[in-house]
Amino acid sequence: MLTIFTVPLSLNDELEFYYNTELLLKEYKLINFIAFSIGSAVIYFLAVNIYCLWSKQNR
């Protein structure tokens, strides 16, 4: 999630860091990316918990 804000960091010719605002995600893409990340995390969490509960019952 932090890469949304750290990716625009770049080096210039003098090897100094600068924040390139042209590489930032637009607001609608940022919302879609965050929603996708959180949705994927919820689905993964549920799938792992269901698998663990199922495997305990089959022992």
PDB file of N, CA, C and O in Angstrom:
ATOM      1  N   MET A   1       0.825  -1.194   0.000  1.00  0.00           N
ATOM      2  CA  MET A   1       0.000   0.000   0.000  1.00  0.00           C
ATOM      3  C   MET A   1       0.872   1.261   0.000  1.00  0.00           C
ATOM      4  O   MET A   1       0.462   2.297  -0.525  1.00  0.00           O
ATOM      5  N   LEU A   2       2.050   1.178   0.576  1.00  0.00           N
ATOM      6  CA  LEU A   2       2.905   2.358   0.610  1.00  0.00           C
ATOM      7  C   LEU A   2       3.514   2.691  -0.739  1.00  0.00           C
ATOM      8  O   LEU A   2       3.949   3.821  -0.958  1.00  0.00           O
ATOM      9  N   THR A   3       3.553   1.722  -1.650  1.00  0.00           N
ATOM     10  CA  THR A   3       4.155   1.998  -2.953  1.00  0.00           C
ATOM     11  C   THR A   3       3.373   3.041  -3.742  1.00  0.00           C
ATOM     12  O   THR A   3       3.911   3.653  -4.665  1.00  0.00           O
ATOM     13  N   ILE A   4       2.118   3.245  -3.387  1.00  0.00           N
ATOM     14  CA  ILE A   4       1.343   4.285  -4.058  1.00  0.00           C
ATOM     15  C   ILE A   4       2.036   5.632  -3.912  1.00  0.00           C
ATOM     16  O   ILE A   4       2.033   6.449  -4.833  1.00  0.00           O
ATOM     17  N   PHE A   5       2.631   5.854  -2.740  1.00  0.00           N
ATOM     18  CA  PHE A   5       3.229   7.151  -2.456  1.00  0.00           C
ATOM     19  C   PHE A   5       4.745   7.161  -2.606  1.00  0.00           C
ATOM     20  O   PHE A   5       5.335   8.236  -2.714  1.00  0.00           O
ATOM     21  N   THR A   6       5.395   5.996  -2.617  1.00  0.00           N
ATOM     22  CA  THR A   6       6.852   5.973  -2.709  1.00  0.00           C
ATOM     23  C   THR A   6       7.364   5.753  -4.124  1.00  0.00           C
ATOM     24  O   THR A   6       8.530   6.041  -4.394  1.00  0.00           O
ATOM     25  N   VAL A   7       6.544   5.257  -5.034  1.00  0.00           N
ATOM     26  CA  VAL A   7       6.990   5.019  -6.408  1.00  0.00           C
ATOM     27  C   VAL A   7       7.413   6.309  -7.109  1.00  0.00           C
ATOM     28  O   VAL A   7       8.382   6.281  -7.867  1.00  0.00           O
ATOM     29  N   PRO A   8       6.734   7.439  -6.893  1.00  0.00           N
ATOM     30  CA  PRO A   8       7.143   8.658  -7.599  1.00  0.00           C
ATOM     31  C   PRO A   8       8.486   9.231  -7.162  1.00  0.00           C
ATOM     32  O   PRO A   8       8.914  10.243  -7.717  1.00  0.00           O
ATOM     33  N   LEU A   9       9.168   8.628  -6.192  1.00  0.00           N
ATOM     34  CA  LEU A   9      10.495   9.111  -5.811  1.00  0.00           C
ATOM     35  C   LEU A   9      11.502   8.700  -6.884  1.00  0.00           C
ATOM     36  O   LEU A   9      11.559   7.538  -7.286  1.00  0.00           O
ATOM     37  N   SER A  10      12.277   9.650  -7.332  1.00  0.00           N
ATOM     38  CA  SER A  10      13.256   9.399  -8.389  1.00  0.00           C
ATOM     39  C   SER A  10      14.555  10.107  -8.061  1.00  0.00           C
ATOM     40  O   SER A  10      14.618  10.933  -7.151  1.00  0.00           O
ATOM     41  N   LEU A  11      15.592   9.771  -8.819  1.00  0.00           N
ATOM     42  CA  LEU A  11      16.881  10.451  -8.694  1.00  0.00           C
ATOM     43  C   LEU A  11      17.086  11.349  -9.906  1.00  0.00           C
ATOM     44  O   LEU A  11      16.773  10.965 -11.033  1.00  0.00           O
ATOM     45  N   ASN A  12      17.610  12.541  -9.670  1.00  0.00           N
ATOM     46  CA  ASN A  12      17.927  13.424 -10.789  1.00  0.00           C
ATOM     47  C   ASN A  12      19.394  13.242 -11.197  1.00  0.00           C
ATOM     48  O   ASN A  12      20.067  12.336 -10.704  1.00  0.00           O
ATOM     49  N   ASP A  13      19.880  14.084 -12.079  1.00  0.00           N
ATOM     50  CA  ASP A  13      21.250  13.960 -12.582  1.00  0.00           C
ATOM     51  C   ASP A  13      22.302  14.170 -11.496  1.00  0.00           C
ATOM     52  O   ASP A  13      23.422  13.671 -11.609  1.00  0.00           O
ATOM     53  N   GLU A  14      21.946  14.898 -10.457  1.00  0.00           N
ATOM     54  CA  GLU A  14      22.887  15.179  -9.371  1.00  0.00           C
ATOM     55  C   GLU A  14      22.737  14.186  -8.218  1.00  0.00           C
ATOM     56  O   GLU A  14      23.232  14.422  -7.116  1.00  0.00           O
ATOM     57  N   LEU A  15      22.048  13.069  -8.485  1.00  0.00           N
ATOM     58  CA  LEU A  15      21.807  12.000  -7.515  1.00  0.00           C
ATOM     59  C   LEU A  15      21.073  12.491  -6.264  1.00  0.00           C
ATOM     60  O   LEU A  15      21.367  12.063  -5.148  1.00  0.00           O
ATOM     61  N   GLU A  16      20.126  13.388  -6.471  1.00  0.00           N
ATOM     62  CA  GLU A  16      19.276  13.870  -5.382  1.00  0.00           C
ATOM     63  C   GLU A  16      17.868  13.330  -5.611  1.00  0.00           C
ATOM     64  O   GLU A  16      17.402  13.233  -6.746  1.00  0.00           O
ATOM     65  N   PHE A  17      17.206  12.983  -4.521  1.00  0.00           N
ATOM     66  CA  PHE A  17      15.841  12.507  -4.620  1.00  0.00           C
ATOM     67  C   PHE A  17      14.903  13.658  -4.926  1.00  0.00           C
ATOM     68  O   PHE A  17      15.057  14.758  -4.396  1.00  0.00           O
ATOM     69  N   TYR A  18      13.935  13.395  -5.783  1.00  0.00           N
ATOM     70  CA  TYR A  18      12.860  14.356  -5.999  1.00  0.00           C
ATOM     71  C   TYR A  18      11.560  13.596  -6.197  1.00  0.00           C
ATOM     72  O   TYR A  18      11.557  12.433  -6.600  1.00  0.00           O
ATOM     73  N   TYR A  19      10.485  14.255  -5.914  1.00  0.00           N
ATOM     74  CA  TYR A  19       9.151  13.657  -5.950  1.00  0.00           C
ATOM     75  C   TYR A  19       8.498  14.024  -7.277  1.00  0.00           C
ATOM     76  O   TYR A  19       8.133  15.179  -7.499  1.00  0.00           O
ATOM     77  N   ASN A  20       8.352  13.031  -8.163  1.00  0.00           N
ATOM     78  CA  ASN A  20       7.807  13.258  -9.488  1.00  0.00           C
ATOM     79  C   ASN A  20       6.285  13.141  -9.431  1.00  0.00           C
ATOM     80  O   ASN A  20       5.749  12.035  -9.350  1.00  0.00           O
ATOM     81  N   THR A  21       5.594  14.265  -9.474  1.00  0.00           N
ATOM     82  CA  THR A  21       4.137  14.264  -9.347  1.00  0.00           C
ATOM     83  C   THR A  21       3.441  13.738 -10.597  1.00  0.00           C
ATOM     84  O   THR A  21       2.254  13.414 -10.548  1.00  0.00           O
ATOM     85  N   GLU A  22       4.156  13.646 -11.712  1.00  0.00           N
ATOM     86  CA  GLU A  22       3.553  13.117 -12.938  1.00  0.00           C
ATOM     87  C   GLU A  22       3.300  11.620 -12.839  1.00  0.00           C
ATOM     88  O   GLU A  22       2.452  11.095 -13.561  1.00  0.00           O
ATOM     89  N   LEU A  23       4.016  10.916 -11.961  1.00  0.00           N
ATOM     90  CA  LEU A  23       3.871   9.476 -11.821  1.00  0.00           C
ATOM     91  C   LEU A  23       2.803   9.070 -10.807  1.00  0.00           C
ATOM     92  O   LEU A  23       2.518   7.882 -10.655  1.00  0.00           O
ATOM     93  N   LEU A  24       2.216  10.029 -10.122  1.00  0.00           N
ATOM     94  CA  LEU A  24       1.186   9.717  -9.131  1.00  0.00           C
ATOM     95  C   LEU A  24      -0.066   9.177  -9.803  1.00  0.00           C
ATOM     96  O   LEU A  24      -0.412   9.579 -10.914  1.00  0.00           O
ATOM     97  N   LEU A  25      -0.744   8.255  -9.112  1.00  0.00           N
ATOM     98  CA  LEU A  25      -2.015   7.750  -9.615  1.00  0.00           C
ATOM     99  C   LEU A  25      -3.081   8.833  -9.499  1.00  0.00           C
ATOM    100  O   LEU A  25      -3.089   9.617  -8.551  1.00  0.00           O
ATOM    101  N   LYS A  26      -3.959   8.861 -10.458  1.00  0.00           N
ATOM    102  CA  LYS A  26      -5.092   9.783 -10.371  1.00  0.00           C
ATOM    103  C   LYS A  26      -6.053   9.276  -9.304  1.00  0.00           C
ATOM    104  O   LYS A  26      -5.975   8.117  -8.898  1.00  0.00           O
ATOM    105  N   GLU A  27      -6.952  10.130  -8.851  1.00  0.00           N
ATOM    106  CA  GLU A  27      -7.825   9.796  -7.721  1.00  0.00           C
ATOM    107  C   GLU A  27      -8.673   8.552  -7.983  1.00  0.00           C
ATOM    108  O   GLU A  27      -8.776   7.688  -7.112  1.00  0.00           O
ATOM    109  N   TYR A  28      -9.283   8.445  -9.167  1.00  0.00           N
ATOM    110  CA  TYR A  28     -10.148   7.295  -9.443  1.00  0.00           C
ATOM    111  C   TYR A  28      -9.339   6.000  -9.534  1.00  0.00           C
ATOM    112  O   TYR A  28      -9.817   4.946  -9.116  1.00  0.00           O
ATOM    113  N   LYS A  29      -8.115   6.067 -10.079  1.00  0.00           N
ATOM    114  CA  LYS A  29      -7.267   4.875 -10.135  1.00  0.00           C
ATOM    115  C   LYS A  29      -6.767   4.496  -8.749  1.00  0.00           C
ATOM    116  O   LYS A  29      -6.630   3.313  -8.437  1.00  0.00           O
ATOM    117  N   LEU A  30      -6.495   5.491  -7.921  1.00  0.00           N
ATOM    118  CA  LEU A  30      -6.052   5.243  -6.562  1.00  0.00           C
ATOM    119  C   LEU A  30      -7.140   4.549  -5.756  1.00  0.00           C
ATOM    120  O   LEU A  30      -6.858   3.604  -5.019  1.00  0.00           O
ATOM    121  N   ILE A  31      -8.374   5.004  -5.887  1.00  0.00           N
ATOM    122  CA  ILE A  31      -9.498   4.377  -5.185  1.00  0.00           C
ATOM    123  C   ILE A  31      -9.700   2.951  -5.670  1.00  0.00           C
ATOM    124  O   ILE A  31      -9.931   2.052  -4.861  1.00  0.00           O
ATOM    125  N   ASN A  32      -9.617   2.731  -6.964  1.00  0.00           N
ATOM    126  CA  ASN A  32      -9.750   1.375  -7.509  1.00  0.00           C
ATOM    127  C   ASN A  32      -8.636   0.461  -7.015  1.00  0.00           C
ATOM    128  O   ASN A  32      -8.889  -0.699  -6.688  1.00  0.00           O
ATOM    129  N   PHE A  33      -7.416   0.963  -6.957  1.00  0.00           N
ATOM    130  CA  PHE A  33      -6.291   0.159  -6.500  1.00  0.00           C
ATOM    131  C   PHE A  33      -6.443  -0.211  -5.030  1.00  0.00           C
ATOM    132  O   PHE A  33      -6.211  -1.360  -4.655  1.00  0.00           O
ATOM    133  N   ILE A  34      -6.829   0.745  -4.201  1.00  0.00           N
ATOM    134  CA  ILE A  34      -7.009   0.470  -2.774  1.00  0.00           C
ATOM    135  C   ILE A  34      -8.159  -0.504  -2.562  1.00  0.00           C
ATOM    136  O   ILE A  34      -8.046  -1.417  -1.745  1.00  0.00           O
ATOM    137  N   ALA A  35      -9.268  -0.328  -3.284  1.00  0.00           N
ATOM    138  CA  ALA A  35     -10.401  -1.247  -3.161  1.00  0.00           C
ATOM    139  C   ALA A  35     -10.004  -2.659  -3.595  1.00  0.00           C
ATOM    140  O   ALA A  35     -10.389  -3.631  -2.945  1.00  0.00           O
ATOM    141  N   PHE A  36      -9.250  -2.786  -4.669  1.00  0.00           N
ATOM    142  CA  PHE A  36      -8.784  -4.088  -5.128  1.00  0.00           C
ATOM    143  C   PHE A  36      -7.872  -4.737  -4.089  1.00  0.00           C
ATOM    144  O   PHE A  36      -8.005  -5.928  -3.805  1.00  0.00           O
ATOM    145  N   SER A  37      -6.956  -3.970  -3.527  1.00  0.00           N
ATOM    146  CA  SER A  37      -6.021  -4.514  -2.538  1.00  0.00           C
ATOM    147  C   SER A  37      -6.752  -4.998  -1.288  1.00  0.00           C
ATOM    148  O   SER A  37      -6.480  -6.090  -0.791  1.00  0.00           O
ATOM    149  N   ILE A  38      -7.668  -4.195  -0.787  1.00  0.00           N
ATOM    150  CA  ILE A  38      -8.411  -4.575   0.416  1.00  0.00           C
ATOM    151  C   ILE A  38      -9.336  -5.748   0.116  1.00  0.00           C
ATOM    152  O   ILE A  38      -9.446  -6.663   0.932  1.00  0.00           O
ATOM    153  N   GLY A  39      -9.998  -5.742  -1.025  1.00  0.00           N
ATOM    154  CA  GLY A  39     -10.866  -6.852  -1.407  1.00  0.00           C
ATOM    155  C   GLY A  39     -10.098  -8.151  -1.554  1.00  0.00           C
ATOM    156  O   GLY A  39     -10.564  -9.203  -1.116  1.00  0.00           O
ATOM    157  N   SER A  40      -8.933  -8.088  -2.163  1.00  0.00           N
ATOM    158  CA  SER A  40      -8.100  -9.290  -2.309  1.00  0.00           C
ATOM    159  C   SER A  40      -7.641  -9.805  -0.952  1.00  0.00           C
ATOM    160  O   SER A  40      -7.603 -11.014  -0.726  1.00  0.00           O
ATOM    161  N   ALA A  41      -7.293  -8.897  -0.053  1.00  0.00           N
ATOM    162  CA  ALA A  41      -6.849  -9.308   1.281  1.00  0.00           C
ATOM    163  C   ALA A  41      -7.985  -9.989   2.043  1.00  0.00           C
ATOM    164  O   ALA A  41      -7.755 -10.985   2.729  1.00  0.00           O
ATOM    165  N   VAL A  42      -9.204  -9.467   1.932  1.00  0.00           N
ATOM    166  CA  VAL A  42     -10.348 -10.063   2.617  1.00  0.00           C
ATOM    167  C   VAL A  42     -10.638 -11.454   2.055  1.00  0.00           C
ATOM    168  O   VAL A  42     -10.857 -12.396   2.817  1.00  0.00           O
ATOM    169  N   ILE A  43     -10.641 -11.587   0.745  1.00  0.00           N
ATOM    170  CA  ILE A  43     -10.906 -12.888   0.129  1.00  0.00           C
ATOM    171  C   ILE A  43      -9.817 -13.898   0.505  1.00  0.00           C
ATOM    172  O   ILE A  43     -10.128 -15.053   0.797  1.00  0.00           O
ATOM    173  N   TYR A  44      -8.560 -13.485   0.501  1.00  0.00           N
ATOM    174  CA  TYR A  44      -7.464 -14.376   0.885  1.00  0.00           C
ATOM    175  C   TYR A  44      -7.607 -14.804   2.348  1.00  0.00           C
ATOM    176  O   TYR A  44      -7.451 -15.982   2.671  1.00  0.00           O
ATOM    177  N   PHE A  45      -7.905 -13.846   3.231  1.00  0.00           N
ATOM    178  CA  PHE A  45      -8.079 -14.150   4.649  1.00  0.00           C
ATOM    179  C   PHE A  45      -9.204 -15.155   4.860  1.00  0.00           C
ATOM    180  O   PHE A  45      -9.050 -16.105   5.627  1.00  0.00           O
ATOM    181  N   LEU A  46     -10.329 -14.953   4.188  1.00  0.00           N
ATOM    182  CA  LEU A  46     -11.447 -15.882   4.316  1.00  0.00           C
ATOM    183  C   LEU A  46     -11.098 -17.261   3.757  1.00  0.00           C
ATOM    184  O   LEU A  46     -11.450 -18.278   4.354  1.00  0.00           O
ATOM    185  N   ALA A  47     -10.420 -17.301   2.633  1.00  0.00           N
ATOM    186  CA  ALA A  47     -10.061 -18.587   2.027  1.00  0.00           C
ATOM    187  C   ALA A  47      -9.119 -19.374   2.933  1.00  0.00           C
ATOM    188  O   ALA A  47      -9.283 -20.584   3.087  1.00  0.00           O
ATOM    189  N   VAL A  48      -8.147 -18.713   3.528  1.00  0.00           N
ATOM    190  CA  VAL A  48      -7.211 -19.399   4.426  1.00  0.00           C
ATOM    191  C   VAL A  48      -7.939 -19.895   5.667  1.00  0.00           C
ATOM    192  O   VAL A  48      -7.702 -21.018   6.111  1.00  0.00           O
ATOM    193  N   ASN A  49      -8.819 -19.079   6.231  1.00  0.00           N
ATOM    194  CA  ASN A  49      -9.560 -19.509   7.414  1.00  0.00           C
ATOM    195  C   ASN A  49     -10.491 -20.670   7.113  1.00  0.00           C
ATOM    196  O   ASN A  49     -10.598 -21.596   7.917  1.00  0.00           O
ATOM    197  N   ILE A  50     -11.161 -20.641   5.982  1.00  0.00           N
ATOM    198  CA  ILE A  50     -12.049 -21.746   5.601  1.00  0.00           C
ATOM    199  C   ILE A  50     -11.231 -23.018   5.391  1.00  0.00           C
ATOM    200  O   ILE A  50     -11.649 -24.094   5.819  1.00  0.00           O
ATOM    201  N   TYR A  51     -10.090 -22.913   4.749  1.00  0.00           N
ATOM    202  CA  TYR A  51      -9.231 -24.082   4.540  1.00  0.00           C
ATOM    203  C   TYR A  51      -8.763 -24.662   5.873  1.00  0.00           C
ATOM    204  O   TYR A  51      -8.779 -25.878   6.063  1.00  0.00           O
ATOM    205  N   CYS A  52      -8.343 -23.783   6.803  1.00  0.00           N
ATOM    206  CA  CYS A  52      -7.861 -24.265   8.106  1.00  0.00           C
ATOM    207  C   CYS A  52      -8.989 -24.931   8.888  1.00  0.00           C
ATOM    208  O   CYS A  52      -8.776 -25.974   9.506  1.00  0.00           O
ATOM    209  N   LEU A  53     -10.172 -24.352   8.870  1.00  0.00           N
ATOM    210  CA  LEU A  53     -11.314 -24.968   9.564  1.00  0.00           C
ATOM    211  C   LEU A  53     -11.678 -26.303   8.925  1.00  0.00           C
ATOM    212  O   LEU A  53     -11.982 -27.263   9.634  1.00  0.00           O
ATOM    213  N   TRP A  54     -11.652 -26.376   7.607  1.00  0.00           N
ATOM    214  CA  TRP A  54     -11.985 -27.609   6.895  1.00  0.00           C
ATOM    215  C   TRP A  54     -10.965 -28.698   7.175  1.00  0.00           C
ATOM    216  O   TRP A  54     -11.328 -29.861   7.354  1.00  0.00           O
ATOM    217  N   SER A  55      -9.676 -28.324   7.214  1.00  0.00           N
ATOM    218  CA  SER A  55      -8.638 -29.327   7.443  1.00  0.00           C
ATOM    219  C   SER A  55      -8.664 -29.837   8.886  1.00  0.00           C
ATOM    220  O   SER A  55      -8.331 -30.999   9.123  1.00  0.00           O
ATOM    221  N   LYS A  56      -9.047 -29.011   9.846  1.00  0.00           N
ATOM    222  CA  LYS A  56      -9.156 -29.460  11.235  1.00  0.00           C
ATOM    223  C   LYS A  56     -10.308 -30.446  11.415  1.00  0.00           C
ATOM    224  O   LYS A  56     -10.212 -31.377  12.215  1.00  0.00           O
ATOM    225  N   GLN A  57     -11.381 -30.245  10.683  1.00  0.00           N
ATOM    226  CA  GLN A  57     -12.549 -31.119  10.809  1.00  0.00           C
ATOM    227  C   GLN A  57     -12.287 -32.483  10.187  1.00  0.00           C
ATOM    228  O   GLN A  57     -12.884 -33.473  10.610  1.00  0.00           O
ATOM    229  N   ASN A  58     -11.424 -32.556   9.207  1.00  0.00           N
ATOM    230  CA  ASN A  58     -11.157 -33.813   8.519  1.00  0.00           C
ATOM    231  C   ASN A  58     -10.068 -34.659   9.164  1.00  0.00           C
ATOM    232  O   ASN A  58      -9.701 -35.702   8.621  1.00  0.00           O
ATOM    233  N   ARG A  59      -9.557 -34.244  10.281  1.00  0.00           N
ATOM    234  CA  ARG A  59      -8.499 -35.021  10.954  1.00  0.00           C
ATOM    235  C   ARG A  59      -9.078 -36.171  11.700  1.00  0.00           C
ATOM    236  O   ARG A  59      -8.342 -36.935  12.325  1.00  0.00           O
TER     237      ARG A  59
END
